[in-house]
Amino acid sequence: MSAYDQADFMLEILFPYFEHVLLQPHTLLPRYCGLYVVSEKGREVILSVEANAFSSLCPIHERYDLKGSVVGRVTREADRARDSASPPPPPPPPPPRAGRERFLRPP
């Protein structure tokens, strides 16, 4: 099936699809925003634009990387700290001192 066949199919189902989305606002079908043909230097590309299916006002508590293998991938420490779901734990407190030593300044 070529891109043009797919575009023709999208145009055939456009009106029933639109009515369904209006009548069923909580549908899990993707929300199509447009179907475009971009031409440059004799080459045509058909683009189908959809709304973000995961857009939400709810905060994201955890993120998962589903790209596959982590072999050869490196993440900077600053990026890992920024992207983590919770801040790193605070450092442990210093050990307690005994007797008068607790009133003296550390060397």
N, C-alpha and C positions, 0 to 999 in steps of 0.2 A: 504494500500500500504506500503510495507516494505522499509527499507532504501536501500536494494539491488535492489528492483524494481525501486526506484527513481534514483539510480546510473546507472542502465541499460538504463533508459530513457535519462539521461543526456548524456551518451555515444552515444546513437542513434541520438540525435539532434546536436551533437558536430560540425560536419562539416558545416551543413547549418547555424547553429548559428554563427560560426566563420566567414563565408562569409558575413552574414548579418552585423555583427559588423564592418567588414572591409569596407563594402560599405556604411554603415550608421554610421559615426563616432559620430553623435550627438544623437544616439538612447538612449531611456530611459531604455532599458533593462539592467539588472545588468551585470557587467563585471566579468566573471568567470575566476579565475586564476589557479584553479586546483581542482582535485577530488582525495582524498587520502583515503587509508584504513590503519588505525593504529591498530596494534595487540599488546596486552600485556596480558600475563597469560591466553591465550585462549579466550580472549574477543576481539572482533573486533568493531571498531568504524569507520564510514565513515564520512569524513569531506569534505565539499564543501567550497572552499575559494573564496571569492568575493572581488573585489576592493571596496574601500570606495566610496559609491555613492555621498557623500556630500563633497568630497575633492575639494578644490577650492583655488585659489590664492587670492580671494576676502576676505577682513577682515570680521569677524563676528561682527555684531553690537548688536545683542540681542541673548540670549540663553534662552531656555525654558526647564524645567524639566518635561518630559512627563511620569514619572514613576508611577504617581498616587497619592495616599494619602500622605499628609505631616504629618499625625498624628504620633507622636513619633519620628519624624526626627528632628535633631538639626544640625545647621550649625554654625561653629565658625565665629565670627565677621570678622576675618582676611580673611577667605575664601570668605565671602559674598562681602567684599570690593574688593578682587582680581577678582572675577567673575562677578562683576556688569558691565553693558554695558558702563556706564559713571562714572567718578570719583565723589565722594560725593561733594556737594557744599561747598565752603569755609565758615568758620564761619563768622557770621555777624560782621561788624566793631563796635568798641565801640561807645557809644553815644557821640555826640559832646559836648564839654564843653563850658561854657559861660565865657566871660570876661577874667580876668587874669588867671583863673583856667586852661585854655587850655595850658598855658605856664609852669605850675607847673607839677612836676612829680606826678604820682598817689601815694597814700599812701602805 
